[in-house]
């Protein structure tokens, strides 16, 4: 059963619609570094995954069918026959699911720092159990270390603190249940059904979803292309905001 995702809307009412999903352990606010530029021409819809932010938090486990179904239901609520989708990490996984299962609903597809299969499942089950037992504090340090390069944290302490607060305030059950969705995910069998023009962006310093994950996605989606962003870890849109914004605006504008 789908849930009614929380979302915010920015940009011109008559602009082409861009729906953005964020990473595990964050909210739609993660896209703040790109918002001003994207909203100049696009109607930007940023949503919180189920179990995250202000969205409902049903008891898990969740599946990618659940997360993708929620986004399709959001498109229906907004009366959008078609929209461009963008997503980072878990948001990218969800966007891939939608583009593969409902290709007629997706105009363009932008995937950042993500994977179509990110095992082993046992690792995700262990992380879910750790969070349910010890709260977000049980995993926060290890997760945050993958998100931003040490040099970025040193230079931009305020931004790093903002990201840290997002992670540590994430609802524990929603986070754990989304871990289980990732653990059970294998999107490779359906990626050949994606028909939208696709851009796959990877951070050159991303230890969570290294560039080879982007290359495998692009090889499975017809005519997809890859861009590698230097000096960026897993949250490339925060770590290298200007480079990512430039790639996205040029791609979305065709």
C-alpha positions, 0 to 999 in steps of 0.5 A, spaced: 500 500 500 502 506 498 503 512 502 502 520 501 509 522 501 511 529 504 513 534 498 515 541 497 514 545 490 518 551 488 519 554 481 514 556 475 507 553 475 508 552 468 515 550 468 517 542 466 516 538 472 522 535 476 521 530 481 527 529 486 529 524 491 534 524 496 539 519 500 537 514 505 537 518 512 536 525 509 530 529 506 528 533 500 532 538 503 538 535 501 537 538 494 538 545 497 544 546 493 541 545 487 534 548 488 535 556 486 538 554 479 533 548 478 527 552 480 529 558 475 526 554 469 523 547 472 517 546 477 521 542 482 518 537 487 522 535 492 519 529 496 521 525 503 521 517 502 516 513 506 519 513 513 523 519 512 522 527 514 515 529 514 512 523 510 508 517 514 513 512 517 509 505 516 513 499 520 518 495 515 520 492 512 520 496 505 521 494 498 523 498 492 516 496 490 513 500 496 518 506 495 517 506 487 509 505 488 509 511 493 513 516 487 508 513 482 502 515 487 505 522 488 505 523 480 498 521 480 496 526 486 499 532 482 496 530 476 502 529 472 502 524 466 509 525 465 515 528 469 523 528 469 526 524 475 532 525 479 535 522 485 541 521 489 543 514 492 536 511 495 533 517 491 536 514 484 534 507 486 527 509 486 527 513 480 530 507 476 525 503 479 519 508 476 523 509 470 523 501 468 516 500 471 512 506 468 517 508 462 511 512 459 511 517 466 518 519 465 521 524 461 528 525 463 532 521 468 538 523 472 541 518 477 547 520 482 551 516 486 547 510 486 547 503 484 542 498 481 544 492 486 548 494 493 549 488 497 550 484 500 543 483 503 546 481 510 550 487 511 543 491 510 540 487 515 545 488 520 545 495 519 537 495 520 538 491 526 543 496 529 539 502 528 533 498 531 537 497 537 541 503 538 538 508 534 541 513 529 547 514 533 549 506 532 551 508 525 552 515 524 559 516 524 560 510 519 555 513 514 557 520 515 564 518 513 562 516 506 558 522 505 563 528 504 570 528 503 575 530 509 577 536 506 570 539 504 568 538 512 574 542 514 572 547 509 565 547 510 564 546 517 557 549 517 554 545 511 557 538 514 553 540 521 547 541 517 548 534 513 550 531 520 543 533 523 539 531 517 542 524 518 542 523 526 535 526 526 532 521 521 527 516 524 530 510 526 524 505 523 524 508 517 531 508 516 532 501 518 526 499 513 529 502 507 536 499 509 532 492 508 529 495 501 536 496 499 538 489 501 533 486 497 534 490 491 536 488 484 534 492 478 538 490 473 533 485 470 528 491 469 533 497 467 533 495 459 526 497 460 528 505 461 526 509 455 528 516 458 534 519 456 539 518 462 545 521 465 548 517 471 553 521 475 558 518 480 563 522 485 570 520 484 571 519 491 565 515 493 566 509 497 559 507 498 557 507 490 564 507 487 564 509 479 563 502 477 556 502 479 555 508 475 558 504 469 554 498 470 547 502 470 549 506 464 551 499 460 544 496 462 540 503 460 539 504 453 543 510 451 545 512 458 551 516 459 556 517 465 559 523 468 564 523 474 565 529 478 572 530 481 573 531 489 566 528 491 564 523 495 557 520 496 553 526 497 556 529 490 551 534 490 553 537 497 560 536 496 561 539 489 555 543 488 557 547 482 559 541 478 553 537 479 548 543 478 552 544 471 551 537 469 544 537 471 541 543 468 545 542 462 542 535 461 535 537 463 535 543 458 536 538 453 
